[in-house]
Amino acid sequence: MKTVDLRSDTVTQPTQEMREAMYEAPVGDDVYGEDPTINRLQEMSAGMLGKQAALFIPSGTMGNLAAILAHCTRGDEVILGNLSHTFLYECGGISSLGGVHSHQLPNRPDGTLDIQDIRSAIRSDDAHFPVSRLIVLENTHNRCGGVPIENEYMRAVASLAHEYNISMHLDGARIFNAAAALEVDPMDLSEQFDSVTFCLSKGLCAPVGSVLCGSEDFIYRAHRIRKQLGGGMRQAGILAAAGIIALEKMVPRIGEDHQRARTLAQGLNSIPGIIVDTEQPATNMVYFNMDNQNTQINAAQLAAKLNQLGVKVGLVDANRIRLVTHYWINDEAVEYTVEAFKQALQ
């Protein structure tokens, strides 16, 4: 039976070109800085995002954690969104492992935080309060529909951060999706930030890894923290080789995933029982709610029916589903998915 996996772009498998590059990759001991393939990936990454240096990290979660711990000391406070990935999906690592306090602000529907809310959240210099040390933003914003956030907003937040001498970190797991959607260079979206992470293993198709970028001094600190967290890898150029292909070959074609997401959203929106957030998703994510007036099943029941038809979807809650397009979802898969939904909701 045909399987169409739309649960996430993390399900992507490496391309044949990546597999061959991994097989042939020259390697060395990366903890000593001697893996030539990792060094090349880090140089490419820093250059693409306009930073001095970069660090290959096993996962996006570890990348965000290492970044925040490199910026903050125990008892410091991080300002972030209540729908941010770091707050919702990273096991509370900044608090449990770093002793860093989080101040969550409500994310608006477009993924941003209200500027006045941020200003109000910044603590005064008082012995009773933790020190406001860092602002963390996310682009694209996963839980807000995969929306890209424009640089004009980032500049406004950066201006506020500079006013109070606060650092900024960007969870740019899908920054290349944001750049493609906004038709800008990725470094335009990262220039306001002291550090930025991006994932190689989501829409870029590599099997493992993320990259953390920043100044040379920052990456020096993050390198030590990566080791503390157990992320010091040895001959990991085998993995980095796939990341190089991801940057060279996957970044330029990522807009194709966005177009297929729009085609999918339009197809689903014509089906009774489904209320799509938008027929024009900006990137590769399609979110929808179940229309309880036109269907008697909930999201979990629909997901189970779709699974029997070979379509895997991501449950957000009892009434909400997320679909994510990626390299392995072609036009035929989109068409098949729409027909599967029609059959499951008959």
Secondary structure, 3 states (H helix, E strand, C coil): CCCEECCCHHHCCCCHHHHHHHHHCCCCCHHHCCCHHHHHHHHHHHHHCCCCEEEEECCHHHHHHHHHHHHCCCCCEEEEECCCHHHHHCCCHHHHCCCCEEEEECECCCCCECHHHHHHHCCCCCCCCCCEEEEEEECCECCCCCECCCHHHHHHHHHHHHHCCCEEEEECCCHHHHHHHHCCCHHHHHCCCCEEEEECCCCCCCCCCEEEEECHHHHHHHHHHHHHCCCCCCCCHHHHHHHHHHHHHHHHHCHHHHHHHHHHHHHHHCCCCEEECCCCCCCCEEEEEECCCCCCCCHHHHHHHHHHCCEECEEEECCEEEEECCCCCCHHHHHHHHHHHHHHCC
